[in-house]
Amino acid sequence: MMESILKPVIDPAMISCPMCGHSFDPGKHPTCEGCPIQKGCSLVCCPKCGFEMVDYKKSTLYQLVTRIKSRFLNRGLIKNNVNHLTLKETTLGSQVTIAGFHPQMNPERRVRLQAYGLNEGQLIRVIQHSPVTIVLIEHLELAIEAEIAQYVFIRMKP
């Protein structure tokens, strides 16, 4: 009994907003009331900040693309980016280009990084690695934890 009180219960139905970080259950918060495509829509609005995002668990397009991609990965028709360098492995001061993200990266986390400008093809400069990786994206300094930096693939600038 005491263990269940001390351990936090993690609900798999909960999603977190990529803008404000607020966690909520999309089933308890209906989609935007004035939306003309409300029925069957896979968009969810954050109850705290109002940011619209795709509920990946409901999106049939996302599920279809994920299934097709996994079939191609299993057959070896798409490379898994395992031979790319990661952001965690770069040297300080180097300019690199974002090559993509690891397929196992949390989609919500990837969306949050992309909202800050960490997109495929973006040129960045690595400023620091300890205690966190800090990169310069145009005029924005972004701190990235080491666990996340290992999921960001980069190409060295020629």
C-alpha positions, 0 to 999 in steps of 0.5 A, a space after each residue: 500500500 505504501 509503495 503505491 502512494 510513493 511511486 508516481 503513476 505514469 499514464 500512457 494516455 497522457 501527452 505533454 505540450 511541446 510549447 509549455 510542457 504541461 501534461 494532460 489527458 487528451 481524452 478529457 480535454 475536447 478539441 477546439 470547440 469552434 473547429 469545423 472538422 472536430 469529429 475524427 480530428 487528430 489535433 489536440 489543444 493544450 488546455 494551458 496554453 492553447 497550442 495545437 498539436 497532433 495526437 500521434 496515438 489517434 493520427 492514422 496518417 502517422 501510424 501508416 507512415 510509421 508502419 511503412 517506415 518500419 517495414 522498409 527499415 526491416 528490409 534494409 531499404 532505408 538506412 537507419 542513420 546508425 553511421 552518422 555522428 551524433 551531436 554528443 560526439 562533436 568537438 567544441 566550436 565546430 559548425 555542423 549541419 543537422 542530418 536528422 533524428 534517431 527513429 526511436 526518439 520521442 516524437 513530442 521531444 523532436 517536435 519541441 526541438 524543431 520548434 526551437 529551430 533544430 531542423 534537418 539541414 540547419 547549420 549550428 555551432 557547438 559551444 559547450 558539452 559539459 554539463 549540457 550541450 549548448 548549440 548556437 542556432 543563428 542567434 539562439 543558444 539552446 541547451 540540450 541534455 546529453 540523453 537528447 543530444 545522442 538522438 540528434 544526427 549531424 553532418 560535419 561541414 566540409 
